[in-house]
Amino acid sequence: MCSIEVAREIGATPGARGIGVLARLQLDALDDAALLEVLGMLEAQAGWLASVQNRALCALRDRAAAHRPTASSTSPGGPDDDKHWEREELRLAQRLGEYDARHRIETAVALRDRLPSSAAALAAGRISWRHADAIATETAALDPARAGAVERLVLADRRAVTVAQTRRAARRATAALAPEQATVTAADAADARFARGWDTGEGTGWFEAQLTAEGLATVTTALEDLATPATLHGHPLDPAALRRLSCDSTLTRLITDPTTGTVIDLGTTTRLPDTRLRRAIELRDGHRCTFPGCDRQGHLHAHHLRHWADGGTTDQDNLTLLCHRHHTAIHDAGWHAHRTRSGDLTWQSPAGQRHTAPVAVASSRSDPAGPDASGIWHRGDP
């Protein structure tokens, strides 16, 4: 068995030696903080291993291409999709479906031939295979020069933490650098739309749809509004819930007689950010939740970093946008956040992990904290 100290020294470096060290850890003996640290190391090692697999996939494809018949010696129409027999070999070797086999080979070749920075980030464990695959997929229709430009923008985007955020960052960069391709993609999405629903016969029903991004945003907002018309009349609130709600709600204390229900005391109402302050906060935070890795845009709360009830001020420095889930994490689950001098937020989890989330708006100031150019978060103090 290896110790966590040895794992920190060796296991954090992607490679065969680091994987061996991490595999010998007694995982059930680690505390929560150390276990989460090890999971981060394992994710980096998985990226390195994926890069090794990509090299093997490229070798398989190149070897098959060297023996593939030329157009003049094949059936009419020239070489086509049916001649890529290496996909069948891969399907058997890795127990994959036809689509997955083809997609893995295409992604590996794209990373080698068109996206060297993403390939390097994957080998270094700074991004996962799914992040690299998202970049490769979103740049597949671009020429190598513009694909490389998109890749560099995405890897430098400090907000692109999750796979979904990386994919959206690639789409934004593609729209900026290759607007004609974005137009084609939007047209294809519009042509692929459908909606259907059916009754289960049990008083409920199912609804399925494929929509454009704009249509999805519209429908999602409407459904969320239907799902949450909430009232608190007559329901007791625990202190954490009351503090959470008072961050971004107008609460009035009514004390009533328990027998007659007559109001016997009317308390004061908490102050919300006014329209101008709320707009300033939204612009600074990019109209998104500021929790690391979250980019939810609808139904955001203006959270007081130092609670209003504890003397916290209602101003830009003390307010940040949070979705309901992560607002709950602050008040109920033991997460903590504070703003650094640079304006970024530093978060600490109940297990002791620390993450720095950059402000969303562009800034010219130098800030060494946060993720590196690959978009991966640094752990530790800013």
C-alpha positions, 0 to 999 in steps of 0.5 A, a space after each residue: 500500500 502507498 501513502 497519500 504523501 507518496 500519491 501527492 508526490 508521484 500520482 499527481 503526474 500523469 503517466 504509468 508510474 503515477 497510475 501504479 501509485 494511485 492503484 496501491 492506495 488504501 482508498 477506504 482509509 482516506 478522509 473525504 478531503 484526501 479521497 477527493 484529491 485522489 479522484 482529481 488525480 485519477 481524472 488527470 491520469 484518465 486523460 493521459 491514458 486516453 491520449 495513449 489510446 488515441 495514439 493506438 487508434 491513429 495507428 490502427 486507422 493509418 495501417 488500415 488506410 495504407 492497405 485500403 483500395 484506391 478509387 480506381 480499384 473499387 466498385 463504382 463510386 470509389 472508396 466509401 464508408 463500407 471500406 473502413 474495416 478497422 472500425 469492425 476490428 475496434 468494435 470487437 476489441 473494445 465491445 463498441 457499437 458502430 457509431 462509437 467505434 467510428 467516432 472514437 477513431 475520428 476524434 483521435 485523428 482530429 486531435 492528432 492532425 488538427 487540434 494539437 493543443 487539445 491533444 497536449 492538454 489531454 496528455 497532460 491531464 488538464 482536460 478529459 477525453 470528453 472535453 477534447 471530444 467536444 472541441 473536436 466535434 464542434 470544429 469538425 466542419 472547420 478548416 485547420 486554421 480556424 479549427 486551431 483558432 477556435 481551439 485556442 479560444 476554448 482552452 483559454 476560456 476560464 469559464 469552460 469547466 464542464 464538458 457542456 460549457 466547453 462545447 458551448 464555448 466552442 460554439 461561441 468561438 465558431 460563431 465568431 470566427 466562422 459565422 457562415 458555419 454557425 448559420 449552416 448549423 442553425 439551419 440544420 437544427 431548425 430542419 431537425 425539429 420535432 415535437 410529439 406527446 402521448 397520453 399514458 392513460 393514467 392521468 399523465 402523459 409524456 412529451 418529447 421534442 427536439 428544438 433549436 437552442 432558442 426554442 429550448 430556452 423558451 420552453 425550459 423557462 416556461 416549464 420552470 415557471 409552471 413547476 415553481 409557483 411557491 408560497 410559504 403561508 402557514 409553513 414553518 421555516 428552519 433558520 437556514 431556509 429563512 436566511 437563504 430566502 432573505 438573500 433575494 426575496 421580499 419577506 415580511 414577518 407576520 405574527 398572528 394569534 395561534 387561536 384566532 389568526 389575527 395579526 398581532 405584529 407586523 415586522 419590517 421588510 428586508 431590502 433587495 438590490 434595486 434595479 440598477 444594482 441588480 443589473 450591474 451584478 448581472 452584467 458583472 456575473 454574465 447573467 449566470 450562476 457563479 458557482 464553479 462549473 455552473 452556468 445556469 441562467 434562469 431564476 438566479 438569486 442575489 446572494 449576500 456573501 456576508 449575510 444581510 442579517 449579520 451586517 452584510 451590505 447590499 452592494 456589488 462586492 457583497 452580492 453574487 448570482 447563484 442558482 437555487 441549487 447552489 444557493 442552497 449549498 451555501 446555506 444548508 450544505 456548508 459551502 463557503 465563498 468569499 470575494 478576492 481582491 481581484 474580484 473573483 470568488 474563492 469557494 471552499 467545500 465542506 470537505 475542504 476543497 478550494 476552487 477559484 471562480 473567475 468573474 464572467 466579464 472580460 478584464 484587462 487586469 492580471 490575475 494569477 488565480 483560477 484555472 490555467 489556459 486549459 480551462 482547468 481550475 487550480 486548487 488552493 488559495 488565490 
